[in-house]
Amino acid sequence: VKAAADGLAVILITHNVHHAYPVGNSFTVLNRGKSLGTYEKKDLSREKLLGMMAGGEELDKLEIELKEMNRINN
C-alpha cells in the first residue's frame, strides 16, 4: 500500500484471490501462460475474479462431464 501511495507500480503474482483482491487496482488473469484479459477492480467482483482464477468455464465443463460419467456408471 505504501508503494502505491508513493507512486510505484507493484506486480503481485499469486494464485490466491484473497491475497490479490484487497491490494490490487487492476488484475491480469493468465491461464497456461495466455492472458484472459486485464480488468480494473471497479469492473470485477472478487467472485468473478475467483472464478476466472479457478478455471471458470473449464471447471463448469468438467463438472458437467463428471456428472454425466457418474450418471452413466451408476
C-alpha distance (Angstrom), angle and dihedral (degrees) to the residues before:
residue distance angle dihedral
V1 . . .
K2 3.81 . .
A3 3.81 90.7 .
A4 3.80 91.1 54.9
A5 3.80 90.6 46.3
D6 3.80 87.7 53.5
G7 3.81 89.5 53.4
L8 3.79 96.7 -106.2
A9 3.79 123.5 139.1
V10 3.78 115.7 -126.4
I11 3.80 125.1 -163.4
L12 3.79 115.3 -158.2
I13 3.79 117.4 -172.2
T14 3.79 112.7 -162.5
H15 3.77 143.8 138.4
N16 3.81 91.0 -145.0
V17 3.79 116.0 92.2
H18 3.81 89.7 -166.7
H19 3.80 89.3 64.1
A20 3.81 96.7 42.4
Y21 3.79 106.0 40.3
P22 3.81 100.2 59.0
V23 3.81 93.7 52.4
G24 3.81 103.3 30.3
N25 3.79 128.3 97.8
S26 3.79 94.7 -175.6
F27 3.78 134.3 10.4
T28 3.79 133.8 -149.0
V29 3.78 111.2 -163.0
L30 3.79 118.9 -154.1
N31 3.79 127.9 -163.9
R32 3.80 114.3 -168.9
G33 3.79 90.3 -24.2
K34 3.80 96.1 -49.0
S35 3.77 121.7 111.2
L36 3.80 117.2 -117.1
G37 3.79 87.4 -169.1
T38 3.77 143.6 -79.5
Y39 3.79 117.9 -91.9
E40 3.77 134.4 -171.6
K41 3.79 114.0 -125.9
K42 3.80 91.4 -121.4
D43 3.83 88.8 60.5
L44 3.80 98.2 44.6
S45 3.79 129.2 62.2
R46 3.78 121.2 -146.2
E47 3.82 88.6 -114.6
K48 3.81 93.2 53.3
L49 3.81 91.0 47.5
L50 3.81 90.1 48.8
G51 3.81 90.5 51.5
M52 3.78 91.6 50.7
M53 3.80 92.2 47.0
A54 3.80 92.3 47.2
G55 3.77 94.0 51.9
G56 3.80 100.3 -90.0
E57 3.80 109.5 -163.4
E58 3.80 92.6 17.1
L59 3.80 90.4 58.5
D60 3.81 91.1 46.5
K61 3.81 90.3 53.3
L62 3.79 91.6 46.4
E63 3.80 91.2 50.3
I64 3.82 90.8 52.4
E65 3.81 91.3 48.5
L66 3.81 92.0 49.3
K67 3.81 92.1 49.3
E68 3.80 90.1 50.2
M69 3.80 91.9 49.2
N70 3.79 90.1 48.8
R71 3.81 90.9 49.4
I72 3.82 91.7 50.7
N73 3.81 93.8 46.1
N74 3.82 95.0 49.6
